[in-house]
Amino acid sequence: MESVALQIGMYEHMEKQQVNRFNWRHGSAFLAANIRRAVSYGTKSYGSELIRETFTLLDLLDEETPGRSEDLLENYPEVAELRPISSYPLLIRLDRVPVSELKDEHGGDPNGMIEWASSIDSEIFRPFSQALNFELVTPVPSIRLCAFRVVNCTNEYFDGAPEEFELDPID
């Protein structure tokens, strides 16, 4: 029951779009400075954090009371239809984003995070760059975007990203 309570607490933060230890805001495009972090987001089941966590909560409820999720989903057929869908991981790259087009992940000024990242020695930048996520605050013309299929994923790495993967350009 404790795991259900923890999941419900997290879900309540998501529902309220809160920023606490995690960023539960949705509805914007968020950019990851680290490719492994970007791939980890793109390869999550359902391609949506909110949908994935909804089904995680329903699975936990079923562990407590088998069949409970089916009872709940009878009232939400649109959600039930999503359960059998598997995601098709994509990565969209956007290069050379002006700071004026960004906020930090929590909706604040990105300059502090950028200055911190600039001060890190290049040899240890990669692991620290996992924490560099930004909110894109302006529309971007499609000409600036490069899309890739994430393919040939192998073993899950510690942060949920595949340990190895390839990017197949989409023309």
Buried (B, 14 or more C-beta within 10 A) or exposed (E): EEEBEEBEEBBEBBEEEEBEEEBBBEEEEBBBBBBBBBBBBBBBBBBEBEBBBBBBBBEBBBEEEEEBBEEBBEEEEEBBEBEEEEBEBBBBBEEEBEEEBBBBBEEEEBEEBBEEBEEBEEEEBEEBBBBBBBBBEEEEEEEEEEBBBBEEBEEEBEEEBBEEBEBEEEE
